[in-house]
Amino acid sequence: MKTETARCVVVGGGPAGMMAGLLLARQGVEVVVLEKHGDFLRDFRGDTVHPSTLRVIDELGYLEEFLRIPHTKVTDITVHTAAGPVTFADFSRIGGPFPYIAFMPQWDVLDFLARKAGELPGFRLYQKAEGISVIREGDRVRGVRADTPDGPLEIRADLVLAADGRHSTMRRAVGLPVSASAAPMDVLWFRLAREPEETMSFLHTGRGFVLITIDRGSYWQIAYVIPQGQYDAVQAEGLDRLRADVASVHPPFGDRVRREIGDWDDVKLLSVRVDRLRTWYRPGLLCIGDAAHAMSPAGGVGINLAVQDAVAAARMLGPTLRAGGTPTPRELARVQRRRELPVRAVQTAQVHMLADLYPKDRRSTVERPLAARLVRRFPFLTRWTARFIGVGLRPEHVS
Ligand SMILES: Cc1cc2nc3c(=O)[nH]c(=O)nc-3n(C[C@H](O)[C@H](O)[C@H](O)COP(=O)(O)OP(=O)(O)OC[C@H]3O[C@@H](n4cnc5c(N)ncnc54)[C@H](O)[C@@H]3O)c2cc1C
């Protein structure tokens, strides 16, 4: 078995892992990121870059270059309910230099971070390298064992950052207990061709479904959101029901959905999970991002929280690592304490306040969700919801 050393090994090259790798390398910490896939192109996992993430990119001095990546700017979240359109969040009212969410393919964002990190000495990204287990000495984690195309690899390090997402192998390997909440939905993803100049609003509710459309230039990335655990029922109803639902939202989709969704293989199920670790760390290992707290897509905040965790972890632990020390469990606990409040607040909103935005079964229609009634009655709230979604509690800074 090949053995290497680093000060920190990051398992997972998603938003949390790539940002943590970049920020540690910028501090002069020798860091290895292991990513099990060969590239960043894979299942749809969200395209949103929030104001607080844009500010981090700005603090790093990369903003101008970053914004050259093709993107669209969304200044509000308006939901089309049976009772008419309701604006839930108005980013134009939050002030500051980024009064919008940038929609940018996640693989472009990750490619960008990888490129920037790759320019720094001490940064290594190993793709097709899957973290399999941890190396232990007594009760302490001392590194990671990985499978790579060149065979097994052992990387010894003072800190393992587990950023390997909601099915985290690392958190399982060290036996961190998870508490899960019921997520109200599952999501079926597919694409439909987009006509030049075709526009659509972002979110529509219908009978037994919610439809989210994301402009990807030549195509629409579409989420057909269904009540959780109902995929078998949806399949039993047949593809024609799904096609009719899609066409009911936007009649020009009628022909396209018949042509382009030929069978269930053209539709991908992503089941949604909301969970959180009670303790995010063991001596020598810290979980961040979805590995510490799997987020539902509601509000599109998971990427932002993952990035914010990475910024906090790198800022709080980087100096110890750079000085050649090993972060103590107390230092790891401080990162958890700092990040837990924003995570809890968002998960509570996702599970409770936003739950009635999604139909409970395939017959019901979302008429007047509580959140819609509130923002209709008190329109000033759209500024606070925008701030909560776009910036969140405890926005993190690079230094
Ligand atoms: C259907 C769906 C839609 C979503 N839409 C949005 C959205 O629009 N906006 C938003 O902000 N959030 C969205 N989310 C949530 C968002 O995807 C996550 O919160 C966010 O990606 C978390 O980032 P992460 O880096 O922690 O984990 P991930 O993005 O899951 O990244 C983990 C990385 O680790 C790699 N990996 C996994 N295991 C290993 C291993 N053993 N060894 C090496 N590498 C490994 C994976 O390949 C992956 O690259 C959505 C989630 C779902 C399920």
The ligand as an SDF file (V2000), in Angstrom:
LIG
                    3D

 53 58  0  0  0  0  0  0  0  0999 V2000
  -32.2610   16.8640   -5.1100 C   0  0  0  0  0  0  0  0  0  0  0  0
  -31.4650   17.8970   -4.3730 C   0  0  0  0  0  0  0  0  0  0  0  0
  -31.4370   19.1970   -4.8490 C   0  0  0  0  0  0  0  0  0  0  0  0
  -30.7090   20.1690   -4.1620 C   0  0  0  0  0  0  0  0  0  0  0  0
  -30.7360   21.4560   -4.6160 N   0  0  0  0  0  0  0  0  0  0  0  0
  -30.0530   22.4000   -3.9460 C   0  0  0  0  0  0  0  0  0  0  0  0
  -30.0030   23.7520   -4.4040 C   0  0  0  0  0  0  0  0  0  0  0  0
  -30.6050   24.1210   -5.4120 O   0  0  0  0  0  0  0  0  0  0  0  0
  -29.2550   24.6330   -3.6890 N   0  0  0  0  0  0  0  0  0  0  0  0
  -28.5830   24.2650   -2.5760 C   0  0  0  0  0  0  0  0  0  0  0  0
  -27.9130   25.1210   -1.9600 O   0  0  0  0  0  0  0  0  0  0  0  0
  -28.6010   23.0060   -2.1330 N   0  0  0  0  0  0  0  0  0  0  0  0
  -29.3030   22.0670   -2.7810 C   0  0  0  0  0  0  0  0  0  0  0  0
  -29.3200   20.7950   -2.3090 N   0  0  0  0  0  0  0  0  0  0  0  0
  -28.5210   20.4600   -1.1390 C   0  0  0  0  0  0  0  0  0  0  0  0
  -27.0520   20.4220   -1.5670 C   0  0  0  0  0  0  0  0  0  0  0  0
  -26.8920   19.5370   -2.6530 O   0  0  0  0  0  0  0  0  0  0  0  0
  -26.1410   19.9740   -0.4220 C   0  0  0  0  0  0  0  0  0  0  0  0
  -26.5320   20.5620    0.7910 O   0  0  0  0  0  0  0  0  0  0  0  0
  -24.6910   20.3710   -0.7380 C   0  0  0  0  0  0  0  0  0  0  0  0
  -24.2890   19.8140   -1.9710 O   0  0  0  0  0  0  0  0  0  0  0  0
  -23.7600   19.8810    0.3690 C   0  0  0  0  0  0  0  0  0  0  0  0
  -22.4190   20.0400   -0.0340 O   0  0  0  0  0  0  0  0  0  0  0  0
  -21.2950   19.0550    0.5330 P   0  0  0  0  0  0  0  0  0  0  0  0
  -20.0180   19.4960   -0.0780 O   0  0  0  0  0  0  0  0  0  0  0  0
  -21.4030   18.9830    1.9980 O   0  0  0  0  0  0  0  0  0  0  0  0
  -21.7150   17.6120    0.0160 O   0  0  0  0  0  0  0  0  0  0  0  0
  -21.8950   17.0680   -1.4780 P   0  0  0  0  0  0  0  0  0  0  0  0
  -22.2850   18.1430   -2.4030 O   0  0  0  0  0  0  0  0  0  0  0  0
  -22.7640   15.8800   -1.3660 O   0  0  0  0  0  0  0  0  0  0  0  0
  -20.4330   16.6160   -1.8770 O   0  0  0  0  0  0  0  0  0  0  0  0
  -19.8420   15.4550   -1.3340 C   0  0  0  0  0  0  0  0  0  0  0  0
  -18.7290   15.0380   -2.2720 C   0  0  0  0  0  0  0  0  0  0  0  0
  -18.0410   13.9490   -1.6950 O   0  0  0  0  0  0  0  0  0  0  0  0
  -17.8320   12.9380   -2.6560 C   0  0  0  0  0  0  0  0  0  0  0  0
  -17.7300   11.6840   -1.9080 N   0  0  0  0  0  0  0  0  0  0  0  0
  -18.7250   11.0160   -1.2890 C   0  0  0  0  0  0  0  0  0  0  0  0
  -18.2300    9.9440   -0.6240 N   0  0  0  0  0  0  0  0  0  0  0  0
  -16.8870    9.9570   -0.8410 C   0  0  0  0  0  0  0  0  0  0  0  0
  -15.8280    9.1320   -0.4200 C   0  0  0  0  0  0  0  0  0  0  0  0
  -16.0400    8.0700    0.3790 N   0  0  0  0  0  0  0  0  0  0  0  0
  -14.5760    9.4250   -0.8200 N   0  0  0  0  0  0  0  0  0  0  0  0
  -14.3190   10.4960   -1.6310 C   0  0  0  0  0  0  0  0  0  0  0  0
  -15.3120   11.3190   -2.0620 N   0  0  0  0  0  0  0  0  0  0  0  0
  -16.5700   11.0640   -1.6630 C   0  0  0  0  0  0  0  0  0  0  0  0
  -19.0330   13.0400   -3.5810 C   0  0  0  0  0  0  0  0  0  0  0  0
  -18.7470   12.5050   -4.8520 O   0  0  0  0  0  0  0  0  0  0  0  0
  -19.2430   14.5530   -3.6120 C   0  0  0  0  0  0  0  0  0  0  0  0
  -18.4750   15.1600   -4.6260 O   0  0  0  0  0  0  0  0  0  0  0  0
  -30.0270   19.8120   -2.9900 C   0  0  0  0  0  0  0  0  0  0  0  0
  -30.0440   18.4970   -2.5080 C   0  0  0  0  0  0  0  0  0  0  0  0
  -30.7730   17.5430   -3.2000 C   0  0  0  0  0  0  0  0  0  0  0  0
  -30.8030   16.1410   -2.6640 C   0  0  0  0  0  0  0  0  0  0  0  0
  1  2  1  0
  2  3  1  0
  2 52  2  0
  3  4  2  0
  4  5  1  0
  4 50  1  0
  5  6  2  0
  6  7  1  0
  6 13  1  0
  7  8  2  0
  7  9  1  0
  9 10  1  0
 10 11  2  0
 10 12  1  0
 12 13  2  0
 13 14  1  0
 14 15  1  0
 14 50  1  0
 15 16  1  0
 16 17  1  0
 16 18  1  0
 18 19  1  0
 18 20  1  0
 20 21  1  0
 20 22  1  0
 22 23  1  0
 23 24  1  0
 24 25  2  0
 24 26  1  0
 24 27  1  0
 27 28  1  0
 28 29  2  0
 28 30  1  0
 28 31  1  0
 31 32  1  0
 32 33  1  0
 33 34  1  0
 33 48  1  0
 34 35  1  0
 35 36  1  0
 35 46  1  0
 36 37  1  0
 36 45  1  0
 37 38  2  0
 38 39  1  0
 39 40  1  0
 39 45  2  0
 40 41  1  0
 40 42  2  0
 42 43  1  0
 43 44  2  0
 44 45  1  0
 46 47  1  0
 46 48  1  0
 48 49  1  0
 50 51  2  0
 51 52  1  0
 52 53  1  0
M  END
$$$$
